[in-house]
Amino acid sequence: MTIVYIYEANSLECIARPTVTTIEEFKKNPSLFYPDWNAEKHIWNETEYQNPVFENGNLREATKEELYKDGKYI
């Protein structure tokens, strides 16, 4: 069992943390684990990010420079 983190694509807010049997099963049928799944509105990852950035099709943690620019890092 593992946890998948589901993010709202527009805001990058983590909106769900379903426990899945395997990542492969989640990929085959995300709605089985998260009934509200919508591939156009949601992004999933195996990592929970505090300050997520979606860039070039990848979700990652924001850099210190990005946080500073957004006023989140002093």
Summary of the structure (lengths in Angstrom):
residues: 74
radius of gyration: 13.5
end to end distance: 38.1
largest distance: 42.2
contacts: 177
relative contact order: 0.21
helix: 22%
strand: 31%
